[in-house]
Amino acid sequence: MAKKSKVSLNFIFLIGMALIIVGFCVPLFFVKMPGGNIKAGNTIGFDLINFDRDSMFSLGALLIFLGGCLGAVIELVSACVKKIKPSLKIILELVCVVVSIVGGLIIFFKFNDNNLTKFIGKGFFKHAFVGIYMIIAGWVVGLLGCFIKK
C-alpha cells in the first residue's frame, strides 16, 4: 500500500510573507485632501524602485519585496520537498525575513541621512498607509513563524 505524503506548511510564516508581498503592492502612503479628507496615495512599493534616481533607496525597496517572495517560495518548496532539514529551513526562513527587514532599515535610514530628508522622514510614518503597516506586520508574523511551527 502506498504511503500518503503529508504536506506540512508553516502557515504563520507563510501569512507573514504574504503580508509583506501584499503590503508592497498596495498604497504605502496617504494624502490629506483639503477639507480633512484622507485619500490613498498612488505610491506602491514598485514606484520606489528607480535605480536612476537613488540606488540605495531602490535597493532597500527591492530587498523588502524579494525577501517576502523568496520566503514564500522557500516555504512552499520545502513543504513539497521533504529532503530539506528542519534546521536549514529555519535558517532560510530567518534569512528571508532579515533580508526584508534590512531593506526596510535601508529605506528608513536613507530618509534620515541629511536635514532635508530628516524633515521628509518625519512624514514617513505620519503619512503611512495600509501598505507600510502590512509590511511591518508581515515582519513580525514572519519572525514569529520562524520559531513557532503550526
Residue pairs with C-beta under 8 A, 6 or more apart in sequence:
5 82
7 79
7 80
8 79
9 75
9 76
9 79
10 75
10 79
10 93
10 145
10 149
10 150
11 145
11 150
12 141
12 144
12 145
12 148
12 150
13 71
13 75
13 93
13 141
13 142
13 145
13 146
14 72
14 75
14 76
14 145
15 141
15 145
16 71
16 97
16 137
16 138
16 139
16 140
16 141
16 142
16 143
16 144
16 145
17 68
17 69
17 71
17 72
17 75
17 96
17 138
17 142
18 68
18 72
18 138
19 134
19 135
19 137
19 138
19 141
19 142
20 64
20 65
20 67
20 68
20 71
20 100
20 134
20 135
20 138
20 139
20 142
21 65
21 68
21 69
21 72
21 138
22 134
23 45
23 130
23 131
23 132
23 133
23 134
23 135
23 137
23 138
24 44
24 45
24 46
24 61
24 64
24 65
24 68
24 131
24 135
25 44
25 45
25 46
25 131
26 44
26 129
26 130
26 131
26 134
27 40
27 41
27 42
27 43
27 44
27 129
27 130
27 131
28 41
28 43
28 44
28 45
28 48
28 128
28 129
28 131
28 132
29 41
29 43
29 127
29 128
29 129
29 131
29 132
30 38
30 39
30 40
30 41
30 127
30 128
30 129
31 38
31 39
31 40
31 41
31 127
32 38
32 39
32 127
33 39
40 129
40 130
41 127
41 129
44 131
45 61
45 64
45 65
45 131
46 61
46 65
48 57
48 58
48 61
48 107
49 58
49 61
49 62
50 58
51 58
54 110
56 106
56 110
57 106
57 107
57 110
59 103
59 106
60 102
60 103
60 104
60 105
60 106
60 107
60 110
61 103
61 107
62 103
63 99
63 100
63 102
63 103
63 106
64 100
64 103
64 104
64 107
64 135
65 100
65 103
66 99
66 100
66 103
67 96
67 97
67 98
67 99
67 100
67 101
67 102
67 103
68 96
68 100
68 138
68 142
70 96
70 99
71 93
71 96
71 97
71 100
71 142
74 89
74 92
74 93
74 96
75 93
77 84
78 84
78 89
78 92
90 146
90 147
93 142
93 145
93 146
94 143
94 146
96 142
97 139
97 142
97 143
97 146
100 135
100 138
100 139
100 142
101 139
104 135
104 136
104 139
108 121
108 124
110 117
111 117
111 118
111 120
111 121
111 124
112 118
112 121
125 132
